[in-house]
Amino acid sequence: MAALTNSRNTPEMADGGRIRVFPVEANTNIFLGAMVALNAAGNAVPASATTTTANAQKVMGRAERMHHGTPGQNAINNPGAAGAISIVARKGVFMFANDGTIGAPQVGLACFAVDDNTVGATDRASGASVQQYAAAGQVVAIDSSGVWVDFWHQAISAS
């Protein structure tokens, strides 16, 4: 499309894109409350460490519910084909476990999804030569229960 030459009524996504529905990867279980990531194929998976940029994930938010499912039902697609079910992921500020590397200096900085329930301060395990963890969001606060992560601010993406 060409640049505008007149005013335009630009559409806005409902709810500002806070709630999105994603197809679940084949043979995958996503539990409610987990960090949901998209794999290289664009299917939802639980956030986890990867070993190559070809398998890089993009964290999309917290698993809210199974799409068109019973409230409180996990997204169990095992066995199942990719896209056989879908998961609703919500952006917001949610608490996750600290892998022990996040402290007061990380408030306001990016944190990374070590797994579907844990965040860390760096994008890889100690000694790893490649990025392993996807950017989860921005650290909002830290308390004795865990790390508050803002999924609206994911300034760093997998490279």
C-alpha positions, 0 to 999 in steps of 0.5 A: 500500500502507498503512504496516506494522502488523506485522513484514515479511520485506522482500525483498532484491535478489540481490547487493545490486543490484550487477549489473543487466541493461538492454535496449540502445537501438536502433542502439547499441553499448556496449563492455565497460568503458564507463560505461553510462547509461539514457536517457529511455526506460529503455534502456542507452546509452554515457554521453554529453553531452546538451543537454536535461533531456528527454534526461537520462541516469542512469549505472548502472555499468560495462559488464560483458558482453552478457547471454546473450552470449559472454564478452568480447563487446561489446553491438552492437545496430546495426542492431537494435531497442530491447531486442533485446539486453541489457547487464550493468552492474556497480556498484563502484569503477572507473577512468576517464579524467580530463577534466583538471578533477578534482584532489585537492579533488574526492576524496569529491565527485560526478563526472560522465560526460563520455562513456563513458570520461571523468569531469569535476568539473562537470555541464556544459562551460564556458559551457554553460547547461544540465546536460549530464553525468549524475552518474557517482559519487563520486571515491574517488582520483586517480592518474596513470592516472585517476580511481577512481569509486564507482558506489554513490554517485551523490548528484546526479541529472540535473535 
